[in-house]
Amino acid sequence: MTICMTCGRETDKYAVLNCPNKECQAKIIRCAPCRANENKYVCASCAFSGP
């Protein structure tokens, strides 16, 4: 199980994405429902936020 960075739920269905900020090397983990609903996220490393 992995924890979604958007909602904090444990999930088996998730995606790991690179932070859109080109200067940041962090990975963003989002569960399927948060991605489908386009819930807002914030990168823990650089504070980039996006849908």
mmCIF file of the N, C-alpha and C atoms, coordinates in Angstrom:
data_MODEL
# 
_entry.id   MODEL 
# 
loop_
_atom_site.group_PDB 
_atom_site.id 
_atom_site.type_symbol 
_atom_site.label_atom_id 
_atom_site.label_alt_id 
_atom_site.label_comp_id 
_atom_site.label_asym_id 
_atom_site.label_entity_id 
_atom_site.label_seq_id 
_atom_site.pdbx_PDB_ins_code 
_atom_site.Cartn_x 
_atom_site.Cartn_y 
_atom_site.Cartn_z 
_atom_site.occupancy 
_atom_site.B_iso_or_equiv 
_atom_site.pdbx_formal_charge 
_atom_site.auth_seq_id 
_atom_site.auth_comp_id 
_atom_site.auth_asym_id 
_atom_site.auth_atom_id 
_atom_site.pdbx_PDB_model_num 
ATOM 1   N N  . MET A 1 1  ? 0.845   -1.194 0.000   1.00 0.00 ? 1  MET A N  1 
ATOM 2   C CA . MET A 1 1  ? 0.000   0.000  0.000   1.00 0.00 ? 1  MET A CA 1 
ATOM 3   C C  . MET A 1 1  ? 0.887   1.253  0.000   1.00 0.00 ? 1  MET A C  1 
ATOM 4   N N  . THR A 1 2  ? 0.401   2.238  -0.702  1.00 0.00 ? 2  THR A N  1 
ATOM 5   C CA . THR A 1 2  ? 1.091   3.516  -0.816  1.00 0.00 ? 2  THR A CA 1 
ATOM 6   C C  . THR A 1 2  ? 0.137   4.616  -0.384  1.00 0.00 ? 2  THR A C  1 
ATOM 7   N N  . ILE A 1 3  ? 0.681   5.712  0.111   1.00 0.00 ? 3  ILE A N  1 
ATOM 8   C CA . ILE A 1 3  ? -0.150  6.822  0.579   1.00 0.00 ? 3  ILE A CA 1 
ATOM 9   C C  . ILE A 1 3  ? -0.202  7.909  -0.488  1.00 0.00 ? 3  ILE A C  1 
ATOM 10  N N  . CYS A 1 4  ? -1.418  8.332  -0.806  1.00 0.00 ? 4  CYS A N  1 
ATOM 11  C CA . CYS A 1 4  ? -1.646  9.407  -1.771  1.00 0.00 ? 4  CYS A CA 1 
ATOM 12  C C  . CYS A 1 4  ? -1.212  10.736 -1.158  1.00 0.00 ? 4  CYS A C  1 
ATOM 13  N N  . MET A 1 5  ? -0.460  11.532 -1.927  1.00 0.00 ? 5  MET A N  1 
ATOM 14  C CA . MET A 1 5  ? -0.004  12.834 -1.430  1.00 0.00 ? 5  MET A CA 1 
ATOM 15  C C  . MET A 1 5  ? -1.122  13.863 -1.396  1.00 0.00 ? 5  MET A C  1 
ATOM 16  N N  . THR A 1 6  ? -2.199  13.614 -2.122  1.00 0.00 ? 6  THR A N  1 
ATOM 17  C CA . THR A 1 6  ? -3.302  14.566 -2.172  1.00 0.00 ? 6  THR A CA 1 
ATOM 18  C C  . THR A 1 6  ? -4.262  14.380 -1.008  1.00 0.00 ? 6  THR A C  1 
ATOM 19  N N  . CYS A 1 7  ? -4.730  13.144 -0.799  1.00 0.00 ? 7  CYS A N  1 
ATOM 20  C CA . CYS A 1 7  ? -5.767  12.909 0.208   1.00 0.00 ? 7  CYS A CA 1 
ATOM 21  C C  . CYS A 1 7  ? -5.267  12.168 1.453   1.00 0.00 ? 7  CYS A C  1 
ATOM 22  N N  . GLY A 1 8  ? -4.097  11.555 1.375   1.00 0.00 ? 8  GLY A N  1 
ATOM 23  C CA . GLY A 1 8  ? -3.533  10.861 2.522   1.00 0.00 ? 8  GLY A CA 1 
ATOM 24  C C  . GLY A 1 8  ? -4.033  9.435  2.730   1.00 0.00 ? 8  GLY A C  1 
ATOM 25  N N  . ARG A 1 9  ? -4.875  8.939  1.813   1.00 0.00 ? 9  ARG A N  1 
ATOM 26  C CA . ARG A 1 9  ? -5.388  7.572  1.932   1.00 0.00 ? 9  ARG A CA 1 
ATOM 27  C C  . ARG A 1 9  ? -4.349  6.562  1.469   1.00 0.00 ? 9  ARG A C  1 
ATOM 28  N N  . GLU A 1 10 ? -4.389  5.366  2.068   1.00 0.00 ? 10 GLU A N  1 
ATOM 29  C CA . GLU A 1 10 ? -3.589  4.259  1.569   1.00 0.00 ? 10 GLU A CA 1 
ATOM 30  C C  . GLU A 1 10 ? -4.302  3.677  0.358   1.00 0.00 ? 10 GLU A C  1 
ATOM 31  N N  . THR A 1 11 ? -3.545  3.318  -0.685  1.00 0.00 ? 11 THR A N  1 
ATOM 32  C CA . THR A 1 11 ? -4.155  2.837  -1.913  1.00 0.00 ? 11 THR A CA 1 
ATOM 33  C C  . THR A 1 11 ? -3.250  1.860  -2.640  1.00 0.00 ? 11 THR A C  1 
ATOM 34  N N  . ASP A 1 12 ? -3.874  0.991  -3.426  1.00 0.00 ? 12 ASP A N  1 
ATOM 35  C CA . ASP A 1 12 ? -3.143  0.099  -4.320  1.00 0.00 ? 12 ASP A CA 1 
ATOM 36  C C  . ASP A 1 12 ? -3.166  0.637  -5.746  1.00 0.00 ? 12 ASP A C  1 
ATOM 37  N N  . LYS A 1 13 ? -4.096  1.539  -6.024  1.00 0.00 ? 13 LYS A N  1 
ATOM 38  C CA . LYS A 1 13 ? -4.255  2.100  -7.367  1.00 0.00 ? 13 LYS A CA 1 
ATOM 39  C C  . LYS A 1 13 ? -3.769  3.545  -7.352  1.00 0.00 ? 13 LYS A C  1 
ATOM 40  N N  . TYR A 1 14 ? -2.561  3.747  -7.865  1.00 0.00 ? 14 TYR A N  1 
ATOM 41  C CA . TYR A 1 14 ? -1.963  5.078  -7.813  1.00 0.00 ? 14 TYR A CA 1 
ATOM 42  C C  . TYR A 1 14 ? -1.038  5.277  -9.010  1.00 0.00 ? 14 TYR A C  1 
ATOM 43  N N  . ALA A 1 15 ? -0.635  6.511  -9.211  1.00 0.00 ? 15 ALA A N  1 
ATOM 44  C CA . ALA A 1 15 ? 0.331   6.868  -10.246 1.00 0.00 ? 15 ALA A CA 1 
ATOM 45  C C  . ALA A 1 15 ? 1.471   7.639  -9.593  1.00 0.00 ? 15 ALA A C  1 
ATOM 46  N N  . VAL A 1 16 ? 2.670   7.396  -10.076 1.00 0.00 ? 16 VAL A N  1 
ATOM 47  C CA . VAL A 1 16 ? 3.844   8.127  -9.624  1.00 0.00 ? 16 VAL A CA 1 
ATOM 48  C C  . VAL A 1 16 ? 4.274   9.030  -10.773 1.00 0.00 ? 16 VAL A C  1 
ATOM 49  N N  . LEU A 1 17 ? 4.280   10.327 -10.504 1.00 0.00 ? 17 LEU A N  1 
ATOM 50  C CA . LEU A 1 17 ? 4.603   11.311 -11.535 1.00 0.00 ? 17 LEU A CA 1 
ATOM 51  C C  . LEU A 1 17 ? 5.802   12.147 -11.111 1.00 0.00 ? 17 LEU A C  1 
ATOM 52  N N  . ASN A 1 18 ? 6.559   12.625 -12.065 1.00 0.00 ? 18 ASN A N  1 
ATOM 53  C CA . ASN A 1 18 ? 7.618   13.579 -11.769 1.00 0.00 ? 18 ASN A CA 1 
ATOM 54  C C  . ASN A 1 18 ? 6.981   14.930 -11.494 1.00 0.00 ? 18 ASN A C  1 
ATOM 55  N N  . CYS A 1 19 ? 7.563   15.678 -10.575 1.00 0.00 ? 19 CYS A N  1 
ATOM 56  C CA . CYS A 1 19 ? 7.067   17.029 -10.303 1.00 0.00 ? 19 CYS A CA 1 
ATOM 57  C C  . CYS A 1 19 ? 7.184   17.849 -11.588 1.00 0.00 ? 19 CYS A C  1 
ATOM 58  N N  . PRO A 1 20 ? 6.139   18.603 -11.955 1.00 0.00 ? 20 PRO A N  1 
ATOM 59  C CA . PRO A 1 20 ? 6.187   19.424 -13.172 1.00 0.00 ? 20 PRO A CA 1 
ATOM 60  C C  . PRO A 1 20 ? 7.228   20.545 -13.136 1.00 0.00 ? 20 PRO A C  1 
ATOM 61  N N  . ASN A 1 21 ? 7.668   20.931 -11.942 1.00 0.00 ? 21 ASN A N  1 
ATOM 62  C CA . ASN A 1 21 ? 8.712   21.948 -11.809 1.00 0.00 ? 21 ASN A CA 1 
ATOM 63  C C  . ASN A 1 21 ? 10.027  21.333 -12.283 1.00 0.00 ? 21 ASN A C  1 
ATOM 64  N N  . LYS A 1 22 ? 10.578  21.828 -13.376 1.00 0.00 ? 22 LYS A N  1 
ATOM 65  C CA . LYS A 1 22 ? 11.776  21.239 -13.973 1.00 0.00 ? 22 LYS A CA 1 
ATOM 66  C C  . LYS A 1 22 ? 12.998  21.304 -13.068 1.00 0.00 ? 22 LYS A C  1 
ATOM 67  N N  . GLU A 1 23 ? 12.997  22.184 -12.087 1.00 0.00 ? 23 GLU A N  1 
ATOM 68  C CA . GLU A 1 23 ? 14.116  22.294 -11.159 1.00 0.00 ? 23 GLU A CA 1 
ATOM 69  C C  . GLU A 1 23 ? 13.996  21.320 -9.993  1.00 0.00 ? 23 GLU A C  1 
ATOM 70  N N  . CYS A 1 24 ? 12.891  20.638 -9.878  1.00 0.00 ? 24 CYS A N  1 
ATOM 71  C CA . CYS A 1 24 ? 12.626  19.724 -8.767  1.00 0.00 ? 24 CYS A CA 1 
ATOM 72  C C  . CYS A 1 24 ? 12.709  18.278 -9.270  1.00 0.00 ? 24 CYS A C  1 
ATOM 73  N N  . GLN A 1 25 ? 13.280  17.404 -8.478  1.00 0.00 ? 25 GLN A N  1 
ATOM 74  C CA . GLN A 1 25 ? 13.433  15.997 -8.858  1.00 0.00 ? 25 GLN A CA 1 
ATOM 75  C C  . GLN A 1 25 ? 12.480  15.089 -8.076  1.00 0.00 ? 25 GLN A C  1 
ATOM 76  N N  . ALA A 1 26 ? 11.537  15.660 -7.351  1.00 0.00 ? 26 ALA A N  1 
ATOM 77  C CA . ALA A 1 26 ? 10.630  14.882 -6.495  1.00 0.00 ? 26 ALA A CA 1 
ATOM 78  C C  . ALA A 1 26 ? 9.624   14.087 -7.317  1.00 0.00 ? 26 ALA A C  1 
ATOM 79  N N  . LYS A 1 27 ? 9.097   13.045 -6.715  1.00 0.00 ? 27 LYS A N  1 
ATOM 80  C CA . LYS A 1 27 ? 8.030   12.230 -7.297  1.00 0.00 ? 27 LYS A CA 1 
ATOM 81  C C  . LYS A 1 27 ? 6.734   12.566 -6.577  1.00 0.00 ? 27 LYS A C  1 
ATOM 82  N N  . ILE A 1 28 ? 5.643   12.616 -7.328  1.00 0.00 ? 28 ILE A N  1 
ATOM 83  C CA . ILE A 1 28 ? 4.328   12.905 -6.771  1.00 0.00 ? 28 ILE A CA 1 
ATOM 84  C C  . ILE A 1 28 ? 3.492   11.641 -6.906  1.00 0.00 ? 28 ILE A C  1 
ATOM 85  N N  . ILE A 1 29 ? 2.917   11.183 -5.801  1.00 0.00 ? 29 ILE A N  1 
ATOM 86  C CA . ILE A 1 29 ? 2.107   9.973  -5.781  1.00 0.00 ? 29 ILE A CA 1 
ATOM 87  C C  . ILE A 1 29 ? 0.656   10.372 -5.566  1.00 0.00 ? 29 ILE A C  1 
ATOM 88  N N  . ARG A 1 30 ? -0.211  9.966  -6.524  1.00 0.00 ? 30 ARG A N  1 
ATOM 89  C CA . ARG A 1 30 ? -1.621  10.321 -6.444  1.00 0.00 ? 30 ARG A CA 1 
ATOM 90  C C  . ARG A 1 30 ? -2.467  9.085  -6.688  1.00 0.00 ? 30 ARG A C  1 
ATOM 91  N N  . CYS A 1 31 ? -3.537  8.938  -5.902  1.00 0.00 ? 31 CYS A N  1 
ATOM 92  C CA . CYS A 1 31 ? -4.431  7.796  -6.077  1.00 0.00 ? 31 CYS A CA 1 
ATOM 93  C C  . CYS A 1 31 ? -5.351  8.027  -7.278  1.00 0.00 ? 31 CYS A C  1 
ATOM 94  N N  . ALA A 1 32 ? -5.941  6.945  -7.765  1.00 0.00 ? 32 ALA A N  1 
ATOM 95  C CA . ALA A 1 32 ? -6.814  7.015  -8.935  1.00 0.00 ? 32 ALA A CA 1 
ATOM 96  C C  . ALA A 1 32 ? -7.996  7.973  -8.742  1.00 0.00 ? 32 ALA A C  1 
ATOM 97  N N  . PRO A 1 33 ? -8.695  7.938  -7.595  1.00 0.00 ? 33 PRO A N  1 
ATOM 98  C CA . PRO A 1 33 ? -9.820  8.873  -7.426  1.00 0.00 ? 33 PRO A CA 1 
ATOM 99  C C  . PRO A 1 33 ? -9.385  10.350 -7.441  1.00 0.00 ? 33 PRO A C  1 
ATOM 100 N N  . CYS A 1 34 ? -8.256  10.669 -6.830  1.00 0.00 ? 34 CYS A N  1 
ATOM 101 C CA . CYS A 1 34 ? -7.793  12.060 -6.828  1.00 0.00 ? 34 CYS A CA 1 
ATOM 102 C C  . CYS A 1 34 ? -7.417  12.510 -8.234  1.00 0.00 ? 34 CYS A C  1 
ATOM 103 N N  . ARG A 1 35 ? -6.818  11.622 -9.013  1.00 0.00 ? 35 ARG A N  1 
ATOM 104 C CA . ARG A 1 35 ? -6.495  11.966 -10.396 1.00 0.00 ? 35 ARG A CA 1 
ATOM 105 C C  . ARG A 1 35 ? -7.758  12.136 -11.215 1.00 0.00 ? 35 ARG A C  1 
ATOM 106 N N  . ALA A 1 36 ? -8.723  11.237 -11.052 1.00 0.00 ? 36 ALA A N  1 
ATOM 107 C CA . ALA A 1 36 ? -9.971  11.313 -11.826 1.00 0.00 ? 36 ALA A CA 1 
ATOM 108 C C  . ALA A 1 36 ? -10.759 12.577 -11.495 1.00 0.00 ? 36 ALA A C  1 
ATOM 109 N N  . ASN A 1 37 ? -10.739 12.980 -10.232 1.00 0.00 ? 37 ASN A N  1 
ATOM 110 C CA . ASN A 1 37 ? -11.478 14.174 -9.796  1.00 0.00 ? 37 ASN A CA 1 
ATOM 111 C C  . ASN A 1 37 ? -10.660 15.454 -9.944  1.00 0.00 ? 37 ASN A C  1 
ATOM 112 N N  . GLU A 1 38 ? -9.405  15.328 -10.410 1.00 0.00 ? 38 GLU A N  1 
ATOM 113 C CA . GLU A 1 38 ? -8.495  16.456 -10.570 1.00 0.00 ? 38 GLU A CA 1 
ATOM 114 C C  . GLU A 1 38 ? -8.325  17.244 -9.277  1.00 0.00 ? 38 GLU A C  1 
ATOM 115 N N  . ASN A 1 39 ? -8.199  16.523 -8.159  1.00 0.00 ? 39 ASN A N  1 
ATOM 116 C CA . ASN A 1 39 ? -7.974  17.167 -6.875  1.00 0.00 ? 39 ASN A CA 1 
ATOM 117 C C  . ASN A 1 39 ? -6.603  17.840 -6.864  1.00 0.00 ? 39 ASN A C  1 
ATOM 118 N N  . LYS A 1 40 ? -6.523  18.960 -6.204  1.00 0.00 ? 40 LYS A N  1 
ATOM 119 C CA . LYS A 1 40 ? -5.299  19.742 -6.140  1.00 0.00 ? 40 LYS A CA 1 
ATOM 120 C C  . LYS A 1 40 ? -4.233  19.002 -5.329  1.00 0.00 ? 40 LYS A C  1 
ATOM 121 N N  . TYR A 1 41 ? -2.966  19.146 -5.735  1.00 0.00 ? 41 TYR A N  1 
ATOM 122 C CA . TYR A 1 41 ? -1.850  18.556 -5.000  1.00 0.00 ? 41 TYR A CA 1 
ATOM 123 C C  . TYR A 1 41 ? -0.768  19.605 -4.816  1.00 0.00 ? 41 TYR A C  1 
ATOM 124 N N  . VAL A 1 42 ? 0.118   19.366 -3.847  1.00 0.00 ? 42 VAL A N  1 
ATOM 125 C CA . VAL A 1 42 ? 1.243   20.247 -3.602  1.00 0.00 ? 42 VAL A CA 1 
ATOM 126 C C  . VAL A 1 42 ? 2.495   19.370 -3.453  1.00 0.00 ? 42 VAL A C  1 
ATOM 127 N N  . CYS A 1 43 ? 3.557   19.685 -4.199  1.00 0.00 ? 43 CYS A N  1 
ATOM 128 C CA . CYS A 1 43 ? 4.796   18.951 -4.097  1.00 0.00 ? 43 CYS A CA 1 
ATOM 129 C C  . CYS A 1 43 ? 5.430   19.249 -2.734  1.00 0.00 ? 43 CYS A C  1 
ATOM 130 N N  . ALA A 1 44 ? 5.780   18.198 -2.007  1.00 0.00 ? 44 ALA A N  1 
ATOM 131 C CA . ALA A 1 44 ? 6.366   18.366 -0.675  1.00 0.00 ? 44 ALA A CA 1 
ATOM 132 C C  . ALA A 1 44 ? 7.762   18.956 -0.731  1.00 0.00 ? 44 ALA A C  1 
ATOM 133 N N  . SER A 1 45 ? 8.421   18.844 -1.871  1.00 0.00 ? 45 SER A N  1 
ATOM 134 C CA . SER A 1 45 ? 9.792   19.312 -1.998  1.00 0.00 ? 45 SER A CA 1 
ATOM 135 C C  . SER A 1 45 ? 9.902   20.790 -2.386  1.00 0.00 ? 45 SER A C  1 
ATOM 136 N N  . CYS A 1 46 ? 9.107   21.218 -3.382  1.00 0.00 ? 46 CYS A N  1 
ATOM 137 C CA . CYS A 1 46 ? 9.250   22.585 -3.890  1.00 0.00 ? 46 CYS A CA 1 
ATOM 138 C C  . CYS A 1 46 ? 7.995   23.441 -3.759  1.00 0.00 ? 46 CYS A C  1 
ATOM 139 N N  . ALA A 1 47 ? 6.910   22.867 -3.275  1.00 0.00 ? 47 ALA A N  1 
ATOM 140 C CA . ALA A 1 47 ? 5.630   23.549 -3.060  1.00 0.00 ? 47 ALA A CA 1 
ATOM 141 C C  . ALA A 1 47 ? 4.906   23.894 -4.365  1.00 0.00 ? 47 ALA A C  1 
ATOM 142 N N  . PHE A 1 48 ? 5.295   23.272 -5.483  1.00 0.00 ? 48 PHE A N  1 
ATOM 143 C CA . PHE A 1 48 ? 4.543   23.434 -6.728  1.00 0.00 ? 48 PHE A CA 1 
ATOM 144 C C  . PHE A 1 48 ? 3.160   22.856 -6.513  1.00 0.00 ? 48 PHE A C  1 
ATOM 145 N N  . SER A 1 49 ? 2.108   23.517 -6.999  1.00 0.00 ? 49 SER A N  1 
ATOM 146 C CA . SER A 1 49 ? 0.760   22.984 -6.854  1.00 0.00 ? 49 SER A CA 1 
ATOM 147 C C  . SER A 1 49 ? 0.097   22.896 -8.222  1.00 0.00 ? 49 SER A C  1 
ATOM 148 N N  . GLY A 1 50 ? -0.760  21.914 -8.347  1.00 0.00 ? 50 GLY A N  1 
ATOM 149 C CA . GLY A 1 50 ? -1.431  21.738 -9.628  1.00 0.00 ? 50 GLY A CA 1 
ATOM 150 C C  . GLY A 1 50 ? -2.640  20.828 -9.489  1.00 0.00 ? 50 GLY A C  1 
ATOM 151 N N  . PRO A 1 51 ? -3.396  20.736 -10.557 1.00 0.00 ? 51 PRO A N  1 
ATOM 152 C CA . PRO A 1 51 ? -4.572  19.862 -10.562 1.00 0.00 ? 51 PRO A CA 1 
ATOM 153 C C  . PRO A 1 51 ? -4.227  18.434 -10.977 1.00 0.00 ? 51 PRO A C  1 
# 
